Amino acid sequence: MSMTPASGRDLEIMEVQLGRPMRDVVGIAARCVCGAPTVVSTTPRLSDGTPFPTFYYLTHPAATAAISTLEANGFMAVEQAKLAEDDDLHAAYEAAHHAYIADRDKFGEVQEIDGISAGGMPTRVKCLHALVGHSLAAGTGVNPIGDAALAACSWKPEVCQCLPDARD
């Protein structure tokens, strides 16, 4: 995991990206080639006391839209079927689950979410946005289903698709 601190400008950009104020940001876990935030990391316990298992959160609007299209077109069901049939994929996905928790636990362990990661890991494919966020943050080869979703979607991290006012 390679994370950079969130600047005031990063927080402004993410507020534009998500349409809401940011809360309890740990840092920026992945950036667009232009430097704008693509994945934010959030504390495992929000300042209001709420447990928050989604450590990696996809913020980039073009990426989010592309992943939403994959979800709407049945990509999760296809990957879920592969997960049930392929022992190697299942083992890699379980390893991704443990890696996700290990990354999050560096910022505080929260009993209520102990053993819970995101995106349905390690047994289901539930939220591609979380899985892709993990892949972008951790790098290729850590989350096989996040990697597959990135490869299949129309958005590519090597090409800036940010709005002009959301560029760093």
MDTraj code that builds the backbone (N, CA, C; nanometers):
import mdtraj as md
import numpy as np

residues = "MET SER MET THR PRO ALA SER GLY ARG ASP LEU GLU ILE MET GLU VAL GLN LEU GLY ARG PRO MET ARG ASP VAL VAL GLY ILE ALA ALA ARG CYS VAL CYS GLY ALA PRO THR VAL VAL SER THR THR PRO ARG LEU SER ASP GLY THR PRO PHE PRO THR PHE TYR TYR LEU THR HIS PRO ALA ALA THR ALA ALA ILE SER THR LEU GLU ALA ASN GLY PHE MET ALA VAL GLU GLN ALA LYS LEU ALA GLU ASP ASP ASP LEU HIS ALA ALA TYR GLU ALA ALA HIS HIS ALA TYR ILE ALA ASP ARG ASP LYS PHE GLY GLU VAL GLN GLU ILE ASP GLY ILE SER ALA GLY GLY MET PRO THR ARG VAL LYS CYS LEU HIS ALA LEU VAL GLY HIS SER LEU ALA ALA GLY THR GLY VAL ASN PRO ILE GLY ASP ALA ALA LEU ALA ALA CYS SER TRP LYS PRO GLU VAL CYS GLN CYS LEU PRO ASP ALA ARG ASP".split()
xyz = np.array([
    [0.0849, -0.1165, 0.0000],
    [0.0000, 0.0000, 0.0000],
    [0.0901, 0.1236, 0.0000],
    [0.0654, 0.2103, -0.0960],
    [0.1357, 0.3371, -0.1037],
    [0.0315, 0.4479, -0.0957],
    [0.0388, 0.5259, 0.0097],
    [-0.0634, 0.6272, 0.0308],
    [0.0038, 0.7621, 0.0517],
    [-0.0601, 0.8661, -0.0008],
    [-0.0114, 1.0016, 0.0211],
    [-0.1124, 1.0769, 0.1067],
    [-0.0644, 1.1734, 0.1835],
    [-0.1590, 1.2533, 0.2632],
    [-0.2559, 1.3284, 0.1721],
    [-0.3740, 1.3506, 0.2223],
    [-0.4742, 1.4275, 0.1483],
    [-0.4529, 1.5757, 0.1758],
    [-0.4338, 1.6513, 0.0703],
    [-0.4191, 1.7958, 0.0840],
    [-0.5578, 1.8601, 0.0905],
    [-0.5600, 1.9870, 0.1227],
    [-0.6862, 2.0601, 0.1184],
    [-0.7477, 2.0549, -0.0204],
    [-0.6629, 2.0654, -0.1230],
    [-0.7123, 2.0572, -0.2618],
    [-0.7690, 1.9188, -0.2904],
    [-0.7052, 1.8136, -0.2415],
    [-0.7584, 1.6775, -0.2584],
    [-0.8980, 1.6672, -0.1989],
    [-0.9156, 1.7210, -0.0799],
    [-1.0468, 1.7156, -0.0142],
    [-1.1513, 1.7910, -0.0957],
    [-1.1130, 1.9047, -0.1507],
    [-1.2053, 1.9814, -0.2366],
    [-1.2436, 1.9005, -0.3607],
    [-1.1452, 1.8383, -0.4236],
    [-1.1706, 1.7589, -0.5445],
    [-1.2638, 1.6433, -0.5125],
    [-1.2379, 1.5731, -0.4017],
    [-1.3223, 1.4588, -0.3666],
    [-1.4639, 1.5024, -0.3308],
    [-1.4789, 1.6191, -0.2724],
    [-1.6139, 1.6706, -0.2449],
    [-1.6889, 1.6936, -0.3761],
    [-1.6180, 1.7443, -0.4790],
    [-1.6790, 1.7593, -0.6119],
    [-1.7099, 1.6216, -0.6707],
    [-1.6137, 1.5295, -0.6598],
    [-1.6319, 1.3952, -0.7157],
    [-1.7521, 1.3239, -0.6547],
    [-1.7652, 1.3322, -0.5227],
    [-1.8676, 1.2553, -0.4517],
    [-1.9936, 1.3346, -0.4198],
    [-1.9851, 1.4664, -0.4305],
    [-2.1019, 1.5494, -0.4012],
    [-2.1359, 1.5588, -0.2542],
    [-2.0349, 1.5401, -0.1688],
    [-2.0568, 1.5499, -0.0242],
    [-1.9239, 1.5810, 0.0433],
    [-1.9305, 1.6369, 0.1645],
    [-1.8059, 1.6630, 0.2381],
    [-1.7346, 1.5320, 0.2718],
    [-1.6053, 1.5393, 0.2762],
    [-1.5255, 1.4220, 0.3111],
    [-1.5182, 1.4100, 0.4632],
    [-1.5018, 1.2867, 0.5096],
    [-1.4927, 1.2653, 0.6536],
    [-1.3881, 1.1594, 0.6832],
    [-1.3134, 1.1842, 0.7855],
    [-1.2192, 1.0874, 0.8425],
    [-1.1240, 1.0269, 0.7386],
    [-1.0693, 1.1102, 0.6535],
    [-0.9773, 1.0664, 0.5490],
    [-0.8408, 1.0352, 0.6096],
    [-0.7882, 0.9186, 0.5757],
    [-0.6541, 0.8788, 0.6152],
    [-0.5537, 0.9276, 0.5110],
    [-0.5894, 0.9147, 0.3835],
    [-0.5001, 0.9565, 0.2764],
    [-0.5564, 0.9190, 0.1411],
    [-0.4793, 0.9487, 0.0384],
    [-0.5159, 0.9150, -0.0982],
    [-0.4390, 0.7886, -0.1358],
    [-0.5121, 0.6831, -0.1647],
    [-0.4515, 0.5522, -0.1905],
    [-0.4192, 0.5309, -0.3381],
    [-0.4825, 0.6072, -0.4279],
    [-0.4513, 0.6004, -0.5708],
    [-0.4909, 0.7329, -0.6327],
    [-0.4130, 0.7725, -0.7331],
    [-0.4372, 0.8992, -0.8014],
    [-0.4463, 0.8784, -0.9520],
    [-0.5199, 0.9687, -1.0148],
    [-0.5268, 0.9754, -1.1600],
    [-0.3881, 1.0174, -1.2113],
    [-0.3623, 0.9941, -1.3381],
    [-0.2350, 1.0375, -1.3957],
    [-0.2180, 1.1890, -1.3868],
    [-0.3276, 1.2640, -1.3754],
    [-0.3205, 1.4103, -1.3606],
    [-0.2925, 1.4514, -1.2161],
    [-0.2983, 1.3569, -1.1233],
    [-0.2722, 1.3845, -0.9827],
    [-0.3953, 1.3928, -0.8948],
    [-0.5132, 1.3975, -0.9555],
    [-0.6371, 1.4049, -0.8771],
    [-0.6622, 1.2727, -0.8042],
    [-0.7309, 1.2777, -0.6908],
    [-0.7626, 1.1543, -0.6177],
    [-0.8505, 1.0598, -0.7010],
    [-0.8209, 0.9316, -0.6894],
    [-0.9022, 0.8276, -0.7513],
    [-0.9580, 0.7338, -0.6454],
    [-0.8787, 0.7065, -0.5419],
    [-0.9206, 0.6204, -0.4311],
    [-0.8798, 0.6880, -0.3004],
    [-0.9759, 0.7021, -0.2107],
    [-0.9506, 0.7583, -0.0787],
    [-0.9498, 0.6448, 0.0237],
    [-0.8713, 0.6633, 0.1277],
    [-0.8736, 0.5706, 0.2409],
    [-0.9342, 0.6428, 0.3600],
    [-1.0190, 0.5708, 0.4296],
    [-1.0950, 0.6263, 0.5405],
    [-1.0676, 0.5451, 0.6671],
    [-1.0694, 0.6115, 0.7805],
    [-1.0452, 0.5421, 0.9070],
    [-1.1477, 0.4299, 0.9287],
    [-1.1054, 0.3230, 0.9940],
    [-1.1984, 0.2123, 1.0186],
    [-1.3067, 0.2425, 1.1221],
    [-1.2883, 0.3486, 1.1980],
    [-1.3936, 0.3962, 1.2877],
    [-1.4065, 0.5459, 1.2626],
    [-1.5257, 0.5867, 1.2179],
    [-1.5494, 0.7275, 1.1902],
    [-1.5503, 0.8079, 1.3195],
    [-1.5314, 0.9368, 1.3092],
    [-1.5225, 1.0218, 1.4287],
    [-1.6509, 1.0222, 1.5109],
    [-1.7639, 0.9846, 1.4488],
    [-1.8889, 0.9749, 1.5259],
    [-1.9042, 0.8396, 1.5948],
    [-1.8007, 0.7530, 1.5816],
    [-1.8017, 0.6225, 1.6472],
    [-1.8480, 0.5076, 1.5599],
    [-1.8963, 0.5359, 1.4397],
    [-1.9479, 0.4328, 1.3505],
    [-1.8342, 0.3485, 1.2932],
    [-1.8425, 0.2154, 1.3029],
    [-1.7442, 0.1303, 1.2354],
    [-1.7597, 0.1464, 1.0834],
    [-1.6472, 0.1529, 1.0118],
    [-1.6512, 0.1757, 0.8676],
    [-1.5535, 0.0799, 0.8004],
    [-1.6030, -0.0350, 0.7512],
    [-1.5128, -0.1359, 0.6958],
    [-1.4520, -0.0993, 0.5605],
    [-1.5137, -0.0062, 0.4870],
    [-1.4663, 0.0250, 0.3516],
    [-1.3467, 0.1188, 0.3590],
    [-1.2296, 0.0617, 0.3696],
    [-1.1058, 0.1367, 0.3829],
    [-1.0685, 0.2053, 0.2517],
    [-1.0847, 0.1356, 0.1399],
    [-1.0560, 0.1912, 0.0074],
    [-1.1878, 0.2258, -0.0603],
    [-1.2015, 0.3524, -0.1003],
    [-1.3271, 0.4001, -0.1568],
    [-1.2977, 0.4689, -0.2898],
    [-1.3570, 0.4189, -0.3960],
    [-1.3385, 0.4744, -0.5296],
    [-1.4112, 0.6083, -0.5390],
    [-1.3388, 0.7150, -0.5754],
    [-1.3986, 0.8479, -0.5824],
    [-1.4100, 0.9017, -0.7247],
    [-1.3298, 0.8526, -0.8145],
    [-1.3218, 0.9074, -0.9505],
    [-1.4525, 0.8836, -1.0264],
    [-1.5216, 0.9899, -1.0714],
    [-1.6530, 0.9732, -1.1352],
    [-1.6523, 0.8846, -1.2603],
    [-1.5521, 0.8989, -1.3463],
    [-1.5481, 0.8164, -1.4679],
    [-1.5244, 0.6699, -1.4331],
    [-1.4382, 0.6447, -1.3360],
    [-1.4137, 0.5071, -1.2915],
    [-1.5388, 0.4487, -1.2283],
    [-1.6021, 0.5271, -1.1427],
    [-1.7240, 0.4820, -1.0758],
    [-1.8329, 0.4482, -1.1766],
    [-1.8495, 0.5322, -1.2778],
    [-1.9508, 0.5071, -1.3810],
    [-1.9198, 0.3806, -1.4596],
    [-1.7936, 0.3615, -1.4943],
    [-1.7555, 0.2421, -1.5705],
    [-1.7779, 0.1151, -1.4893],
    [-1.7462, 0.1199, -1.3616],
    [-1.7663, 0.0027, -1.2746],
    [-1.9152, -0.0213, -1.2528],
    [-1.9929, 0.0841, -1.2405],
    [-2.1387, 0.0688, -1.2271],
    [-2.1971, 0.0004, -1.3505],
    [-2.1460, 0.0332, -1.4667],
    [-2.1915, -0.0316, -1.5905],
    [-2.1605, -0.1807, -1.5877],
    [-2.0400, -0.2157, -1.5428],
    [-2.0063, -0.3586, -1.5295],
    [-2.1039, -0.4292, -1.4360],
    [-2.1305, -0.3672, -1.3225],
    [-2.2241, -0.4278, -1.2269],
    [-2.3619, -0.4462, -1.2902],
    [-2.4089, -0.3441, -1.3603],
    [-2.5419, -0.3504, -1.4227],
    [-2.5489, -0.4569, -1.5320],
    [-2.4348, -0.4869, -1.5919],
    [-2.4319, -0.5856, -1.7011],
    [-2.3991, -0.7270, -1.6555],
    [-2.4011, -0.7528, -1.5250],
    [-2.3881, -0.8896, -1.4744],
    [-2.2468, -0.9376, -1.4482],
    [-2.1495, -0.8494, -1.4477],
    [-2.0106, -0.8896, -1.4266],
    [-1.9911, -0.9592, -1.2921],
    [-2.0601, -0.9114, -1.1889],
    [-2.0438, -0.9718, -1.0564],
    [-2.0890, -1.1178, -1.0557],
    [-2.1997, -1.1472, -1.1231],
    [-2.2497, -1.2852, -1.1275],
    [-2.1513, -1.3765, -1.2001],
    [-2.0926, -1.3250, -1.3060],
    [-1.9932, -1.4037, -1.3809],
    [-1.8723, -1.4335, -1.2923],
    [-1.8245, -1.3315, -1.2238],
    [-1.7088, -1.3502, -1.1360],
    [-1.7425, -1.4392, -1.0163],
    [-1.8639, -1.4278, -0.9658],
    [-1.9068, -1.5143, -0.8554],
    [-1.9048, -1.6603, -0.8990],
    [-1.9499, -1.6878, -1.0206],
    [-1.9477, -1.8252, -1.0731],
    [-1.8038, -1.8752, -1.0878],
    [-1.7157, -1.7904, -1.1355],
    [-1.5738, -1.8279, -1.1481],
    [-1.5150, -1.8570, -1.0105],
    [-1.5498, -1.7742, -0.9139],
    [-1.4996, -1.7916, -0.7777],
    [-1.5400, -1.9273, -0.7211],
    [-1.6615, -1.9711, -0.7521],
    [-1.7111, -2.1000, -0.7032],
    [-1.6431, -2.2188, -0.7712],
    [-1.5937, -2.1977, -0.8918],
    [-1.5371, -2.3083, -0.9710],
    [-1.3856, -2.3162, -0.9671],
    [-1.3180, -2.2090, -0.9365],
    [-1.1725, -2.2016, -0.9514],
    [-1.1061, -2.1890, -0.8140],
    [-1.0442, -2.2961, -0.7697],
    [-0.9806, -2.2965, -0.6375],
    [-0.8670, -2.1954, -0.6268],
    [-0.7905, -2.1778, -0.7352],
    [-0.6813, -2.0811, -0.7326],
    [-0.7347, -1.9384, -0.7198],
    [-0.8411, -1.9078, -0.7930],
    [-0.9028, -1.7761, -0.7833],
    [-0.9565, -1.7541, -0.6422],
    [-1.0210, -1.8559, -0.5884],
    [-1.0748, -1.8445, -0.4524],
    [-0.9629, -1.8178, -0.3517],
    [-0.8515, -1.8878, -0.3647],
    [-0.7386, -1.8689, -0.2734],
    [-0.6801, -1.7278, -0.2872],
    [-0.6693, -1.6785, -0.4092],
    [-0.6164, -1.5443, -0.4320],
    [-0.7115, -1.4378, -0.3772],
    [-0.8398, -1.4618, -0.3919],
    [-0.9403, -1.3673, -0.3418],
    [-0.9400, -1.3662, -0.1888],
    [-0.9210, -1.4808, -0.1289],
    [-0.9107, -1.4869, 0.0173],
    [-0.7850, -1.4150, 0.0648],
    [-0.6751, -1.4298, -0.0083],
    [-0.5531, -1.3570, 0.0260],
    [-0.5755, -1.2059, 0.0142],
    [-0.6522, -1.1630, -0.0864],
    [-0.6848, -1.0215, -0.1032],
    [-0.7644, -0.9710, 0.0175],
    [-0.8567, -1.0523, 0.0635],
    [-0.9363, -1.0203, 0.1820],
    [-0.8449, -0.9934, 0.3024],
    [-0.7497, -1.0812, 0.3249],
    [-0.6581, -1.0653, 0.4382],
    [-0.5672, -0.9434, 0.4193],
    [-0.5237, -0.9186, 0.2968],
    [-0.4400, -0.8013, 0.2686],
    [-0.5163, -0.6726, 0.2950],
    [-0.6434, -0.6699, 0.2565],
    [-0.7285, -0.5527, 0.2782],
    [-0.7404, -0.5228, 0.4276],
    [-0.7693, -0.6262, 0.5045],
    [-0.7839, -0.6093, 0.6493],
    [-0.6522, -0.5643, 0.7112],
    [-0.5414, -0.6212, 0.6669],
    [-0.4106, -0.5823, 0.7210],
    [-0.3817, -0.4351, 0.6922],
    [-0.4149, -0.3890, 0.5717],
    [-0.3960, -0.2470, 0.5390],
    [-0.4805, -0.1593, 0.6311],
    [-0.6064, -0.1941, 0.6467],
    [-0.6981, -0.1146, 0.7291],
    [-0.6573, -0.1155, 0.8760],
    [-0.6163, -0.2329, 0.9254],
    [-0.5825, -0.2455, 1.0670],
    [-0.4636, -0.1586, 1.1082],
    [-0.3836, -0.1141, 1.0127],
    [-0.2729, -0.0231, 1.0440],
    [-0.3250, 0.1101, 1.0974],
    [-0.4527, 0.1388, 1.0716],
    [-0.5125, 0.2657, 1.1120],
    [-0.6142, 0.2480, 1.2247],
    [-0.6109, 0.1315, 1.2871],
    [-0.6970, 0.1054, 1.4018],
    [-0.7785, -0.0203, 1.3821],
    [-0.7796, -0.1021, 1.4838],
    [-0.8614, -0.2227, 1.4802],
    [-0.9945, -0.1927, 1.5460],
    [-1.1011, -0.2360, 1.4809],
    [-1.2364, -0.2089, 1.5285],
    [-1.3064, -0.3430, 1.5461],
    [-1.3377, -0.3755, 1.6695],
    [-1.3930, -0.5074, 1.7017],
    [-1.5176, -0.5400, 1.6191],
    [-1.6047, -0.4433, 1.5977],
    [-1.7304, -0.4695, 1.5267],
    [-1.7100, -0.5145, 1.3819],
    [-1.5965, -0.4803, 1.3235],
    [-1.5711, -0.5192, 1.1839],
    [-1.4520, -0.6138, 1.1721],
    [-1.4103, -0.6702, 1.2846],
    [-1.2996, -0.7655, 1.2842],
    [-1.3292, -0.8800, 1.1881],
    [-1.2390, -0.9039, 1.0954],
    [-1.2557, -1.0127, 0.9991],
    [-1.3417, -0.9772, 0.8791],
    [-1.3956, -0.8561, 0.8748],
    [-1.4790, -0.8121, 0.7627],
    [-1.3976, -0.7171, 0.6769],
    [-1.3946, -0.7422, 0.5480],
    [-1.3236, -0.6509, 0.4586],
    [-1.4274, -0.5713, 0.3802],
    [-1.4319, -0.5877, 0.2501],
    [-1.5266, -0.5129, 0.1671],
    [-1.5502, -0.5878, 0.0371],
    [-1.6525, -0.5489, -0.0333],
    [-1.6775, -0.6051, -0.1650],
    [-1.7237, -0.7493, -0.1665],
    [-1.7587, -0.8022, -0.0488],
    [-1.8023, -0.9412, -0.0412],
    [-1.6906, -1.0397, -0.0123],
    [-1.5666, -0.9915, -0.0110],
    [-1.4540, -1.0823, 0.0145],
    [-1.4727, -1.1515, 0.1489],
    [-1.4334, -1.2742, 0.1648],
    [-1.3602, -1.3567, 0.0697],
    [-1.4469, -1.4566, -0.0086],
    [-1.5774, -1.4562, 0.0127],
    [-1.6599, -1.5616, -0.0481],
    [-1.7561, -1.5134, -0.1549],
    [-1.7822, -1.3816, -0.1596],
    [-1.8802, -1.3299, -0.2556],
    [-1.8205, -1.2141, -0.3345],
    [-1.8829, -1.1868, -0.4477],
    [-1.8490, -1.0692, -0.5264],
    [-1.9683, -0.9763, -0.5131],
    [-1.9535, -0.8749, -0.4279],
    [-2.0677, -0.7931, -0.3893],
    [-2.0588, -0.6490, -0.4389],
    [-1.9421, -0.5882, -0.4336],
    [-1.9282, -0.4469, -0.4720],
    [-1.7986, -0.4281, -0.5492],
    [-1.8122, -0.4143, -0.6804],
    [-1.6936, -0.3973, -0.7638],
    [-1.6208, -0.2670, -0.7335],
    [-1.6939, -0.1648, -0.6896],
    [-1.6303, -0.0371, -0.6589],
    [-1.5244, -0.0549, -0.5493],
    [-1.5558, -0.1301, -0.4469],
    [-1.4608, -0.1551, -0.3385],
    [-1.3446, -0.2418, -0.3869],
    [-1.3750, -0.3400, -0.4696],
    [-1.2702, -0.4302, -0.5185],
    [-1.1748, -0.3577, -0.6125],
    [-1.2285, -0.2723, -0.6985],
    [-1.1439, -0.1939, -0.7885],
    [-1.0634, -0.0918, -0.7081],
    [-1.1259, -0.0303, -0.6083],
    [-1.0518, 0.0604, -0.5213],
    [-0.9329, -0.0095, -0.4577],
    [-0.9544, -0.1327, -0.4142],
    [-0.8463, -0.2114, -0.3551],
    [-0.7378, -0.2392, -0.4585],
    [-0.7771, -0.2790, -0.5785],
    [-0.6787, -0.3069, -0.6838],
    [-0.5958, -0.1837, -0.7179],
    [-0.6612, -0.0704, -0.7305],
    [-0.5887, 0.0525, -0.7632],
    [-0.4935, 0.0918, -0.6506],
    [-0.5348, 0.0734, -0.5271],
    [-0.4522, 0.1101, -0.4125],
    [-0.3366, 0.0131, -0.3915],
    [-0.3645, -0.1148, -0.4004],
    [-0.2645, -0.2171, -0.3685],
    [-0.1766, -0.2531, -0.4867],
    [-0.2254, -0.2272, -0.6077],
    [-0.1505, -0.2635, -0.7278],
    [-0.1978, -0.3952, -0.7862],
    [-0.1660, -0.4135, -0.9112],
    [-0.2056, -0.5344, -0.9838],
    [-0.1505, -0.6591, -0.9150],
    [-0.2333, -0.7632, -0.9099],
    [-0.1909, -0.8911, -0.8561],
    [-0.2333, -0.9167, -0.7129],
    [-0.2920, -0.8173, -0.6468],
    [-0.3347, -0.8365, -0.5075],
    [-0.4807, -0.8803, -0.5019],
    [-0.5678, -0.8161, -0.5781],
    [-0.7102, -0.8497, -0.5767],
    [-0.7516, -0.8956, -0.7169],
    [-0.7622, -1.0252, -0.7377],
    [-0.7855, -1.0752, -0.8736],
    [-0.9190, -1.0320, -0.9345],
    [-1.0208, -1.0168, -0.8544],
    [-1.1511, -0.9769, -0.9107],
    [-1.1530, -0.8267, -0.9363],
    [-1.0909, -0.7494, -0.8500],
    [-1.0736, -0.6071, -0.8785],
    [-0.9922, -0.5860, -1.0047],
    [-0.8857, -0.6653, -1.0209],
    [-0.8038, -0.6570, -1.1423],
    [-0.8848, -0.6928, -1.2664],
    [-0.9665, -0.7965, -1.2572],
    [-1.0489, -0.8385, -1.3715],
    [-1.1499, -0.7298, -1.4080],
    [-1.2081, -0.6663, -1.3075],
    [-1.3042, -0.5585, -1.3333],
    [-1.2347, -0.4402, -1.3999],
    [-1.1159, -0.4067, -1.3538],
    [-1.0404, -0.2977, -1.4175],
    [-1.0102, -0.3291, -1.5631],
    [-0.9714, -0.4533, -1.5891],
    [-0.9398, -0.4929, -1.7267],
    [-1.0631, -0.4899, -1.8159],
    [-1.1791, -0.5193, -1.7595],
    [-1.3024, -0.5301, -1.8387],
    [-1.3758, -0.3977, -1.8570],
    [-1.3465, -0.2992, -1.7742],
    [-1.4250, -0.1751, -1.7799],
    [-1.3712, -0.0786, -1.8854],
    [-1.4532, 0.0194, -1.9182],
    [-1.4166, 0.1167, -2.0212],
    [-1.3198, 0.2234, -1.9705],
    [-1.3110, 0.2439, -1.8387],
    [-1.2196, 0.3418, -1.7808],
    [-1.0820, 0.2803, -1.7650],
    [-0.9798, 0.3562, -1.7969],
    [-0.8418, 0.3093, -1.7814],
    [-0.7638, 0.4090, -1.6967],
    [-0.6954, 0.3618, -1.5939],
    [-0.6248, 0.4531, -1.5041],
    [-0.5111, 0.5304, -1.5711],
    [-0.4668, 0.4855, -1.6858],
    [-0.3570, 0.5526, -1.7556],
    [-0.4033, 0.6741, -1.8337],
    [-0.5342, 0.6946, -1.8441],
    [-0.5898, 0.8042, -1.9244],
    [-0.6731, 0.8941, -1.8329],
    [-0.6386, 1.0216, -1.8276],
    [-0.7142, 1.1150, -1.7434],
    [-0.8512, 1.1415, -1.8060],
    [-0.9540, 1.1214, -1.7251],
    [-1.0908, 1.1539, -1.7641],
    [-1.1551, 1.2445, -1.6594],
    [-1.0713, 1.3192, -1.5885],
    [-1.1215, 1.4097, -1.4850],
    [-1.1842, 1.5322, -1.5495],
    [-1.2814, 1.5889, -1.4806],
    [-1.3348, 1.7184, -1.5189],
    [-1.2257, 1.8219, -1.4947],
    [-1.2191, 1.9266, -1.5772],
    [-1.1117, 2.0264, -1.5598],
    [-1.1036, 2.0844, -1.4193],
    [-1.2159, 2.1052, -1.3515],
    [-1.2099, 2.1633, -1.2171],
    [-1.1771, 2.0613, -1.1093],
    [-1.1612, 1.9357, -1.1478],
    [-1.1281, 1.8313, -1.0508],
    [-0.9856, 1.7787, -1.0709],
    [-0.9067, 1.8512, -1.1473],
    [-0.7675, 1.8104, -1.1662],
    [-0.6814, 1.8774, -1.0616],
    [-0.5778, 1.8059, -1.0222],
    [-0.4864, 1.8591, -0.9213],
    [-0.4004, 1.9694, -0.9798],
])
top = md.Topology()
chain = top.add_chain()
for i, resn in enumerate(residues, 1):
    res = top.add_residue(resn, chain, resSeq=i)
    for name in ("N", "CA", "C"):
        top.add_atom(name, md.element.get_by_symbol(name[0]), res)
traj = md.Trajectory(xyz[None], top)
